[in-house]
Amino acid sequence: MALIGSVPRRCVNLPPGSLMTLIGSIFGKKVQEGPAIEDFYRKFAAWLGASHVFGAASGRSAFQLALESLGLEEGAEIIFPVFTFPVIPLVAKLLGFQPVFCDVDPKTYNSGPEHIEKKITDKTGAVLATHLFGQPCPIQQIADLARQRNIRLLEDCAHACGVRVDGKQVGTFGDIGVFSFAEGKNMPCFGGGAIATSNDEIAQRAAAILSETSKPSTDVVAKKAFSVWAKWLLTRPFVFGITAYPALRVKLLLGQPLMDSAVGDELLEDFAKSNPQISPFSNLQAATGLLQLNHIDGFNEGARRNAGILTGMLKDVPGIQAPDTVEGDHIYVYYPLTLDPAKRDDLRNYLLKNGFDSKTTDMSDCSALKPFQETLSTGNDQSLPKEASILEICVYPVIPQAEMRRLGNTIRTWAGLPTI
């Protein structure tokens, strides 16, 4: 059993120069305002292939901006995948819209047109196509359906920044693409989020909404940035191995929870009390985003490479479902293993004892959560993936390929198979 851990559950991906950017923004008094904002909007839009980009202080805030920019009628129905990050449909509900949940494919976790079309009514105003865990949904077919039925199409690209389908970036197939730059995503910008659109009318509404928002204080933005940088440091494999990992081993020994964040109803209860508002993107976040654009494609390729190693080693392991690539690209922002819920924690504990931390998912079957009990749901299809069956593994390129192979063999040993 390992005495020092080697792989954290998540690795924060800050680009080279991010600390100097943070310090320089503070001393130059350019944390909130500065030239980087418009420069990032222009370059991010060009990289995506969109006409307009607008930033927000968080991915959640960006999604709220997207909804308000669509100009939907109050009470309009919005179709969501039933298996998703539950804060997103709650934002829609708090804004006066009616979330409607459709089924997802149990292997890809994404919804396709065959799931969405069943839920379209004369009250449907929009559909949210989600590219979960970094794998694109069948977005071209969904876009065709939305166009035929004359409904708005949003793309949730929080897990999919840089994914391409037939050479075209996700986030540009629909009316608005929504991106997250949170610390757990592949392109962190000390927090933040953005929307992308090529619709001039939507862009005008978004600009007008942002012009009325109030900025958080410089101290709040800087404190958040230093917190993210500290997490970057703590998630370097060596630093993790001599700091957080021993604490996790002690918690495991004492039978205590393994530092998991609030999920499901607990998460939504806390969020509903926060009175969420739209906050604007800061110059510091934009300057960090400009650095990220120089590295994100290479980072995504490294994650694909590590994921390929792990997938190849697990393809013959009975009872474990590795991510299933069906449509287009996949960047493995999260690498979800699916297995019997009764065995998931046993595998998690075994991995931790051998130096590999892992994570339970933040995604939920929203039809089972209290705020959505009165919504139009899927009827709790038993084929839906359940959060209790998912274990998320980090495959970011900061983790050496040799460690990915050791991880694969550790899982094989747990399953009673020979190493390879």
Buried (B, 14 or more C-beta within 10 A) or exposed (E): EBEEBBBBBBBBBBBEBBBEBBBBBBEEEBBBEBEBBEBBBEBBBEBBBBBBBBBBBBBBBBBBBBBBBBEBEEEBBBBBBBBBBBBBBBBBBBBEBBBBBBBBBBBBBBBBBEBBBEBBEEEBBBBBBBBBBBBBBBBBBBBBBBEEEEBBBBBBBBBBBBBBBEEBBBBBBBBBBBBBBBBBBBBBBBBBBBBBBBBEEBBEBBEEBBEEBEBBEBEBBBEBBBEBBEBBEBBBBEBBBEBBBBEBBEBBEEEEEBEEEEBBBEBBEEBBEEEBEBBBBBBBBBBBBBBBBEBBEEBBEBBBBBBBBBBEBBEEBEEBBBBBBBBBBBBBBBBBBBBEEEBBEEBBBBBBBBBBBBBBBBBBBBBBBEBBEEBBBBEEBEEBBBBBBBBBBBBBBBBEEEBBBBBBBBBBEBBEBEEE
